[in-house]
Structures are given as structure tokens and as C-alpha cells.
């Protein structure tokens, strides 16, 4: 696992850049959902433009980063891939802390992964910030001939729960860029609305560029991937 971190405010999930970096803000985004829905391949497709047909189950948590330009600001998305298997849940729960966005992924060809979306939403409510931005993602849209979850049904579920929604395919790249760019843009706009609405010294005010107190933050690593 590689570490490419500037200190990140684990309360707001937002960091400003250090002088030797080339981004304005760092947003922590988590990928959640059942094991096997394609979270790791969504991550690798977005950050490295790669797809692995034989990718292994993620053990614990790993992350990768990619920068996006939003309204003249360079945003680094720090994307965490959380293990979906139940036996790793105790590890992944700690990594909701500081997340400002989440892609909640299910497999359009496996209805059970869609049924479990409600449980994942409850977990977000229990462990993540109340203002976290969430997008529902129906992955593996290339398996349309095996579709088990109607698009309209998922769209209506997203609307009822105030989530944005997209169907993606990590295999053929459909909507992967759009999903990440959309959630980063929404987070960015919320950050600036908060900047305007919050008192200057309010606890939730995003950190100003070049004003980060590095002594406030610590990074722990307990992340592995199966060989």
C-alpha cells in the first residue's frame, strides 16, 4: 500500500494543500457495498484506467488518489475502498471517520446486493458524518442481459433517500468518470456554501489554504490486500 497523504481534517474530511503539492483541497471518499460488486475495479478504472478481471477481494481498506479540476480549484479525491465482507466490518467502520462522500455500489445483476443497500445506508448513518454526500451506483451495466435490478426501481429508491444515482461499468468505463466528478463537484459546492454560512471560527469551517496546523492530525495504516 502506498501513502500519498497531506494531513486531512478528520472532522470535516477536507484538507488544504501543503506548499509542495499541487492541489487546493483533499476530499476523502469511501466506496461501500457488498463484496464482489466491483468497488476495487471502479477505483482502479478511475485512478489508473485499469480493469482486472481477476481482482482479489479487498482485505481491510486500501486507497488511491486522483485530482479533478472544479471551478478553477484543483481537488484531490482520496478514495478508500472498503471491504464488503462481514468479517472485515470491524476494520472498515473506523474509516468512515472524516469521509465527506460515499459511493454506495451494488451489482445490477445481483438483486441481493441491491437489497443490502438499505443496510449500508444505515451503517453510513451510524458511523459517518450526517452531512456526507452519497451517490447510489449500479455497477456492471455491461451485464444488461443479466439485469436483476430495474434502473427505474433504483432511481426511485435514490430519490426517496435523497441520493444521486448513476449506473456504471468499470469494465467498459461507462459513467465511472461521471460518478466521481459528480460527487466531488457536489462536495466542493457544499464546502463553499459552508464557508459562506459558517462563522469565521466555526468548528465546521473548511480549512483555508496554507493555514493547516499539521500537529493536529495523525495517520494510522492498517491496510492490506490479499496476494
N, C-alpha and C positions, 0 to 999 in steps of 0.2 A: 504494500500500500504506500502511496506517496502522500506527502503532506505539502500542501500549497496554500498555507493559510496566513492571512493577516488576522490580527485579533478581531474577533467578532463579538458584538454586544449580545450576550445570551438572553437578555431581557427583550430587546427589540428585534433581534435577528438581523440587524443592519450594522454594517461597519463602513467607515470611510477608508480611503486608501493611504498607505504609507508613501513617503516621497519617492521611493524607488520602484513603485508599482505604477500601472497604467490604467487604473480603473477608479471610478468615483464612489461606488457603493458595492458592497458584497451582501448578497441575499442568500440565506440558507433555505433550500427547498428539499422536501423529502418525497421520495417515491414510496407509496404504500399500496398494499393489496395482497391477495393470496399468492402463494408460491406458484411459479410457473406461468404467470400471466404476461411475462415479458418485460418486467421492470428493468432488469440489467441490460437487455438489448435496447430498450428505449434510451437508457443512459448512454450506452456506447455509441448508438446511432447519432445522438445529438452532440456528444462531446468529441467523438473521434471519427464519426461517419463510418462506423463498423457494425457488422452484424455477425454473430456467431451462432450457427445452427446447433452447436454442441456446448453452449454455455452451461456452466455448472450452477447449482443452487448457491445463492449468496449465503455465507455464514456470517452472522452478525451484521456489520454495516461497512460499506465502503463508499467512497465519494469521488467525484471528478468535477472539474470546473470548466466553464466556458463564459466568455464575455459577450455581451449584447449591447448594442447602441440604442438607447431610448431617449428621445428628445434632447439630443446633444450631450447626454451623460453616458459614460461607459459603465455598465452594470456587470459585475462578475456574479454569475449564478453558481453557487456552490451546492451541488446536487448530491443528496445522500440516498443511497439505495439500501432500503431496509429489508431484512429477511422476512419472508412471508410465512415461514413455517412456525407452528405454535411453539416448538421447543426453544426458539430464539427470541421470543417476545420479551422476556425479561431484559435481554440485551438492548433491543431496539427501542424500548419505551423511553430510555434516557435521552435518546437522540431527537425526540420531538422538541426538547427544550431549545428555544431560540429559533425554531423554524418559522418563517413568515409565509411560506407557501407549501402546498402539498398537491401532488398529482396522485389521485386515487384511481388505481388501474384495475380493470377486470378484463377477462378474455371473452370476446363476443361469441366464441364457440363453446364456452362452458358456462352454463347458466348458474351453477353453484357459486362461481367466483363473483357473479353479479349479485346474487342473493346475499353474499357476505359483505357487500358494500356498506350496508347499514351498520354492521358490527365495526367496520373500520372507521366509519364516521363517529361512532360512539367513542372509540379509542382516541380519536383526534380531540373530541370534546373533553375527554378525561385528562389528556396529557399535553395537549398543545395550547398555544395562546388562543384566546377566544376570538381574536381578530384575524386568525390565519386565513389566507386566501386558498380556496380549494377548487380544483378542477377535476371533474369526473372524466376518466379516459377509458373508452372501449378499445382495447388493443387487439391486434391481429385481424384488422379489417380485410386483409387479403384472403382470409378464410371465409369469405362471404357465402360459399356453397355449404358451409357447416354452421352457419349462423344460428345461435340459440337465443340470443338476446336482441329483440327488435330495436332498431335505432330510436324509434319514436317513444318506446317504453322507457328507455334510458334517459332520453331527453326530458321527458315529463318528470321523471324522478329527480333529475338535476334541478329542474325549475322549482319543484316543490321544496327542495332543500337549499335553494339559493346558491347552487353551484354552477359554474360554467361547464361546458360539455364539448368534447370532440371525440371522434373515432380516429384511431391511428393505426399505422402498420410500421413496426420497426424493421420488418423485412424489406419493404419497398419504399420506406421513408415517408409514406403518406402522413401528413399533418404532424410529424414529430417536431419539426422546427416551429410550426404554428402554435403547438401546445405550449412549448416553453416560452416562446416570445410573448404569447398572450398573458400567461400568468406572471411573467416578470414585469410586463408593462402595467398590469393591474396593481401589483405590489408597489411599483415605483410611484404610481399616481396616488396610492393611499399614503405612502410615506410623505409625499409633498403636501397632501391635504392635512396630514397630521402636523407637519411642520408649521403650517399656517394657523391651524386651530389650537395647537397646544401652547401653554405658557412657555416663555423662553427657557425657564429652568425646570419644566415639567419632566417627570420621570420617563415618559414615553417618547420624548422628543428625539428624532433621529440625530445621530452624531454628526457634527459638522466636519467637513473635510479638514484634515491637518490638526484636529483638536482631540484626537483619540488618546486617552490615557491607557497605555499598554499594560500598566501594572494591574489593571482591573480584571484581566482575562487570563484564563488558563485553558490549555487544550490537552485533553486526555485521549489516548489512542488505544482502542481495544478491538481493532477491526481486522478481520481475516477473511480470506476467501478459500474455498476448497480447491485443492490442486486438480 
